[in-house]
């Protein structure tokens, strides 16, 4: 046997002994904790099981490191004795919570038979991000501002993917949606009505612009026949129309009452 082979064999043996020692240490800690708490059941010990209503594992300074308790579930502590993680089941919902050094919850993970989600919480205790599944709809992702107001939502509803951007008061200002048949973009002004609309489907592509009073001022669309544009004044009177087709193109002008006053070029 060469020197390298002997060293490899020795290293393997040391690793095996280290694993055995670790397992033995864990077993001794659990048995000692159970014995000190006086919660072990004789019949359970004879069957190779440990039964207890709660279990606490402490470090060398008698600070809790791991705690198992009914309802709360499992809790993990840092070296300062501050709780940093809990995992348990409450009202049929499995939850895992992560805490910062001040014991404030910062991450929450939950799941049940219908929904599941992951929430991230800011330093002020307000949510900053949420990923979740909604039964019958699909996934959803949300972002929040520092005050906990939901500002961005991305999700799937009724087969369509949608993105919504809200202002600080919670009013939607931008909406983007799309599915297999159509797609659209809407932007909202102070009147809370669409100030710009872009839409496309199997028949045409269209864009509409409105003023702050939600009065339509310009429409542009493209279909199989050609390209079209119509412009209105603030009283919604048509003032100009433009078109382009494979056979013709032109501009119509209208007076303040919407009466056609001419075309360029003339027919």
C-alpha positions in Angstrom: 0.0 0.0 0.0 1.4 3.4 -1.0 1.7 6.4 1.2 -1.1 8.2 -0.7 -3.4 5.2 -0.3 -2.7 5.1 3.4 -3.5 8.8 3.8 -6.7 8.5 1.8 -7.8 5.5 4.0 -6.9 7.5 7.2 -8.9 10.5 6.0 -11.9 8.3 5.2 -11.7 6.8 8.6 -11.5 10.1 10.4 -14.6 11.5 8.5 -16.6 8.4 9.4 -15.7 8.8 13.1 -16.6 12.5 12.9 -20.0 11.7 11.6 -20.5 9.0 14.3 -19.5 11.5 17.0 -21.9 14.1 15.7 -24.8 11.7 15.7 -24.0 10.5 19.2 -23.7 14.1 20.5 -27.2 15.0 19.1 -28.7 11.9 20.6 -27.1 12.6 24.0 -28.4 16.2 23.9 -32.0 15.2 23.1 -32.0 12.4 25.7 -30.5 14.6 28.4 -33.0 17.4 27.7 -35.9 15.0 27.9 -34.6 13.5 31.1 -34.1 16.9 32.8 -37.6 18.0 31.8 -39.1 14.8 33.2 -41.3 14.4 30.2 -40.1 11.1 28.9 -42.6 8.2 29.0 -41.3 4.8 30.1 -43.2 2.8 27.5 -42.1 5.3 24.8 -38.4 4.9 25.8 -38.7 1.2 25.6 -40.0 1.4 22.1 -37.2 3.7 21.0 -39.3 7.0 20.9 -39.1 10.1 22.9 -42.5 11.8 23.8 -42.7 15.3 25.1 -45.2 18.2 25.2 -42.3 20.6 24.5 -38.6 20.4 23.9 -35.9 23.1 24.4 -32.2 22.7 23.4 -29.9 25.3 24.9 -26.3 26.3 24.2 -23.3 26.3 26.6 -24.6 29.6 28.1 -28.1 28.1 28.8 -29.6 30.2 26.0 -32.3 28.5 23.9 -31.2 27.4 20.4 -34.1 25.2 19.3 -37.6 25.0 20.8 -40.4 22.7 19.9 -43.9 23.6 21.3 -47.5 22.8 20.4 -49.3 25.3 18.2 -46.1 27.4 17.8 -44.2 24.5 16.2 -40.4 24.8 15.8 -38.4 27.9 16.8 -34.8 28.7 16.1 -32.7 31.2 18.0 -29.4 33.0 17.3 -26.4 33.0 19.6 -27.9 36.0 21.5 -31.1 34.1 22.2 -33.2 36.1 19.8 -35.9 34.2 17.9 -35.0 34.1 14.2 -37.3 31.4 12.6 -40.6 29.8 13.4 -42.2 26.9 11.5 -45.6 25.5 12.3 -49.2 24.8 11.2 -52.1 27.1 12.3 -55.7 26.7 11.1 -54.6 24.1 8.5 -52.1 26.6 7.0 -48.4 25.8 7.2 -46.3 28.9 7.9 -42.6 29.7 8.1 -41.5 33.1 9.4 -38.0 34.6 9.4 -37.2 37.4 11.9 -34.4 40.0 12.1 -32.2 40.7 15.1 -35.0 42.8 16.7 -37.4 39.8 16.4 -39.5 41.6 13.8 -40.9 39.3 11.1 -39.3 40.0 7.7 -40.2 37.0 5.6 -43.4 34.9 5.7 -44.0 31.7 3.7 -47.4 30.0 3.8 -49.2 27.2 2.1 -52.6 25.4 2.3 -54.7 23.3 0.0 -55.9 26.3 -2.0 -53.3 29.0 -1.9 -49.6 29.6 -1.1 -47.4 32.7 -1.0 -44.2 34.4 0.0 -44.3 37.8 1.7 -41.3 40.2 2.3 -41.7 42.8 5.0 -39.8 46.0 5.4 -38.1 47.5 8.5 -41.3 49.5 9.3 -43.4 46.3 9.4 -45.1 47.1 6.1 -45.2 44.7 3.2 -42.7 45.4 0.4 -43.3 42.4 -1.9 -45.7 39.5 -2.2 -45.7 36.4 -4.4 -48.8 34.2 -4.2 -51.1 31.8 -6.0 -54.8 32.5 -6.2 -57.1 29.5 -6.5 -58.6 29.3 -9.9 -56.6 32.1 -11.3 -52.8 31.5 -11.1 -49.8 33.3 -9.8 -49.7 36.9 -8.6 -46.8 39.3 -7.7 -47.2 42.6 -5.9 -44.8 45.4 -4.9 -45.6 48.0 -2.2 -44.2 51.4 -1.3 -42.7 52.3 2.1 -46.2 53.1 3.5 -47.5 49.6 2.6 -49.6 50.8 -0.4 -49.7 48.4 -3.2 -48.2 50.0 -6.3 -47.4 47.3 -8.8 -49.4 44.1 -9.5 -48.6 41.4 -11.9 -50.9 38.4 -12.3 -53.2 36.2 -14.3 -57.0 36.4 -14.2 -59.5 34.8 -16.5 -56.8 33.5 -18.8 -55.2 37.0 -19.3 -51.8 38.2 -18.0 -52.1 41.7 -16.5 -49.8 44.4 -15.1 -51.2 47.3 -13.1 -49.3 50.3 -11.8 -51.1 52.4 -9.1 -50.3 55.8 -7.7 -49.8 56.6 -4.0 -53.5 56.8 -3.3 -54.2 53.3 -4.7 -55.7 54.5 -8.0 -54.6 52.6 -11.1 -52.7 54.7 -13.6 -51.3 52.1 -16.0 -52.8 48.8 -17.1 -51.2 46.3 -19.5 -52.9 43.0 -20.4 -52.6 40.3 -23.0 -53.9 36.8 -23.9 -53.8 34.6 -26.9 -56.3 36.8 -28.9 -55.7 40.4 -27.9 -53.4 42.8 -26.0 -53.9 46.3 -24.7 -52.3 49.2 -22.8 -54.3 51.8 -20.9 -53.0 55.0 -19.2 -55.2 56.9 -16.8 -55.3 60.7 -16.1 -56.8 62.7 -13.3 -60.3 61.9 -14.3 -59.6 58.2 -13.6 -60.6 57.4 -17.1 -58.3 56.1 -19.8 -56.3 59.0 -21.3 -54.5 56.7 -23.8 -55.7 53.3 -25.0 -53.8 51.0 -27.3 -55.4 47.7 -28.3 -54.9 45.0 -30.8 -56.9 41.9 -31.7 -57.6 39.7 -34.7 -59.5 42.5 -36.5 -57.5 45.7 -36.0 -55.0 47.6 -34.0 -56.3 50.8 -32.4 -55.0 53.8 -30.3 -57.2 56.4 -28.7 -56.1 59.6 -27.0 -58.4 61.6 -24.6 -58.1 64.9 -22.8 -58.2 65.4 -19.0 -62.0 65.5 -19.2 -62.0 62.0 -20.8 -63.1 63.5 -24.1 -61.8 61.5 -27.1 -59.5 63.7 -29.2 -57.8 61.3 -31.6 -58.3 57.8 -32.8 -55.9 55.8 -35.0 -56.5 52.3 -36.2 -55.3 49.8 -38.7 -57.4 47.1 -40.2 -57.5 45.0 -43.4 -58.9 47.9 -45.4 -56.2 50.5 -44.6 -55.0 53.0 -42.0 -57.3 55.6 -40.5 -57.1 58.6 -38.2 -59.8 60.9 -36.8 -59.3 64.0 -34.7 -61.9 65.9 -32.6 -62.0 69.2 -30.8 -62.9 69.4 -27.1 -66.6 69.5 -27.9 -66.1 66.1 -29.6 -66.8 67.6 -33.1 -64.9 65.8 -35.8 -62.4 68.3 -37.4 -60.1 66.1 -39.5 -59.9 62.6 -40.9 -57.1 60.9 -42.7 -56.9 57.6 -44.4 -54.7 55.4 -46.6 -55.7 52.3 -48.5 -54.1 50.4 -51.3 -56.2 52.3 -53.8 -56.6 55.8 -52.3 -55.4 58.3 -49.6 -56.7 61.6 -48.4 -57.6 64.1 -45.8 -61.1 65.5 -44.9 -61.6 68.7 -43.0 -64.7 69.7 -41.0 -66.0 72.9 -39.5 -66.9 73.5 -35.8 -70.3 71.9 -36.4 -68.7 68.7 -37.8 -69.7 69.6 -41.4 -67.4 68.4 -44.2 -65.8 71.5 -45.8 -63.4 69.8 -48.1 -61.0 67.0 -49.0 -57.4 67.0 -50.1 -56.7 65.9 -52.7 -60.1 66.5 -54.2 -61.8 63.5 -55.7 
